[in-house]
Amino acid sequence: MTRPGFRKGRSGGGRQSPVDNDGLLSSSLFSQAQILHLMKNEFARARRHGIPMGIVLLQVDRIAQLADLHGSNLRQSVKHAVALLVREKTRGSDMLGTTNDDRYLLVMPHTDLDQARMVADRLHEAFFEVEVTVDGSPLSLTASVGLTACDDQGTLFFDSLLSQAETALEYATSGGGDQVASFGETQLRDGGLGNSLPLGDDDFALDDEAVDRAPVDERRDGS
């Protein structure tokens, strides 16, 4: 069995281990229930005060196939890699959590669409620095990124915003991956939603009541 490991930066980068002694990196990822709860709260605050909020949905390309080939530990190594990258390239007020299907949701308060695009492009461009090693050999990875933002009060529900990010990410992956797409771009390019169908409210694993019960104050997910 191969043994995946993590290494940040190309040779000579001199980066430290991604896992801090105090577990800071592991604690930088929220669980799905927690990140959706936080997103719902930030969305309500954004609508109430008329401030923008952006979200980015990131997925490592071919991660399911790579995990089948190299073993399930690869997912854990990738999770550490993504957490470290996002922590280095975003603000302390931005919140990162895992969702289903090996996806990572970044919630960014006080961030409009142009700013969300800048963050998405920054993460995508920096992803080439991330390497996961398998038996000492680097495994180069790429990522697809979908983004959207609510910078007015036209979006009524937080899960509609998440649907837009899902649509943008599906658009990016269907185009071969390793690219960034915003929800608005999918509409312009396809003259509508095209083949990128938005998810309905019933497609999310947690309803509003379940999200409200999510234990946000507990220790962040370090699995």
N, C-alpha and C positions, 0 to 999 in steps of 0.2 A: 504494500500500500504506500502510495506516495504521501509525503508529509508537507503540506503547504505551509509556508511561512510568510511573514510580511516584511517588506523593506521599502522605506520611503525615500525617494530620490534616486537619481542615477549614481554611478560609482563616484566616490569622492564627495558626496553630499554631506556626510558627517552628521546625519540626522540621528536623534536618539530613538530608542524603542518606542513604538506607538502606545504601549501600555505603561502608564505612569505607575510609580510605586504606590500611590494612594488611590489608584483605580480611577483617576479623573477621566481618562478617555472612555473607559467602559461606561461611566456614568453620564457621558455626554449624549447618549442616545435614549430618546423616549420610546416607550412601547407604542404599539398602534393605538390602544385605547387612550393613552396619555396625550399623544400628539394630536389626535382628533379632538380631544377635549380642549386642549390649548388653542387649537385653530378655531374652534367654535367660539371660544371666549374672545380671541383677538378679532374675529370677524364681527362679533356683536359690538365690540368697542369701536371698531373702524366705522361701522354704520352709524353708531350713536353720535360720534364726534366728527364724522365727515373726514376721516383721515384714511390714507391709502394703506393697503396691505397686499403684499405679493407672496406667492408661493411657487416653489420649484419642486418638481418631481423628477428624481434621478434614478436611472436603472443601469446597472452594469450590463453591457451587451453580452449575450450568449452565456450568462451565468449558470443557467440550468444545465446546459450541455457541459460546461466546464466542470461543474460540481459532480456530474455523473462520471466524468472522465477521471478526475483527480481526487475525488472523495469529498465527503460532506464537510470536512474541516476547512475546505476552501472558502465556504460561505462565511465562516467566522473570521478568517483572515481578511476577506474583502470588507466585511463590516467594520473591522478596525481601520482599514485603509480609508474607507469613505468617511468615517467619523473624524479621523485626523485631518483629512483634507478639508472638510467643511469647517472644522474648528479653526484652522489656520486662515481660511479665505473669507470668513464671514464675521459679523459682529457678535459680541457676547449676548446681545438681546435676541438674536435669531435662534430659532428652535428647530432641532433636527430629530426626526423619529423614523422608525421603520414602519412599513405597511406590508400588506400582502404582496406576494409575487416578487420578492427581492427588490422592492422599491423603497426609496428613501424620500421622505417628505420634509422640505425645509419651509418653515413659516417665518415670514419676515415682516414684522410690524413697521409702519411708517415707510413703506416702500411702494412706489408706483411702478407702472409697467416698464418704463425705460430703465429704472434702477434694477428691477428684477431681471431684466435682460442682461444688464451688465454683470450681475452676480452669476447668472446661469452661464454666460460666456466665459467668465473667469474660472468657474469650476470645471467646465468642459476643457478649456485650454490647459489647465493645471493637471488634468487627469493623466496626461502622458508621463508625469513624474512619478506616478504611483505604480509600484510593481509588487506583485505577489509572487513569491518564489515557491517552486515545487521541486523538492529534493535539491535545493540549492540553485536551481536554474530559474531565471526571471520569466514570469508569464505576463506579457504585456496585455493590458486591458484597455478597453474603450468604454465610453458611457454615452447614453442617450439622455437628453434632458427636455422636459416639457415645462412650460411656465405660463402663468397668468397672473392677473392682479385685479383688485377692485379699487379703483381710484375715484369712484363716484358712488352713488347709492343705487345704481341700476341693478346690481346683483342682490337678490333678496335672501338667498339661503347659502349657508356656508358650504353645503355639499354640492351645490351647483358650481361653486368656484372650484371645488376639488374635481368635479366632472370635467371642467374645462382643462385643467392640468392633465388629467388622464387622456383626454382627447389629443392634446398637444404631444404628449409622450408617445401615444400610439402612432401618431403621424411621423414622429422622428424615427421610431423603430421600424415602421413599415417602409421607410425610405432607405433602409440599409443600416440604420443605427449610426453611432458616432457623430451625432449632430444635435443642434439645439433648435427647438421649435416653440413658438408661442401660440396660444389659442387663436389670436387674431390672424396670424399667418396661415393657419390651416383653413380658415374661412376664405381668405383672399385667394389662396392658391387653388382651392377646390371649387370656388364659387359657392361656398356653403360648407357643410361638414363632410361632404364626400363620403369616403369609406370609413372615416374616423367617427364612429358613433359615440356620442356622449353617454355616460352611464346614468341610469335613472336612480332615484332615491333608494330603491330597493336593492340596488347592486352593492351597497356598502355593508360591511360586516356588522357595523354598530349603528343602531338607530339613535335618535336624540336622547331617549331616556337612558340607554346604555352608556352613552358618552358622558351624560351628566353624573353617572355613578362611578366613572373611572377614577381610580385613586391617584390623582396627580401628585399628591404630596409624598407618596411613597418613593423609595429609592428608584432612580431611573434604571431602565432595562439595561443590564450588562451582559445578557446572554449572547 
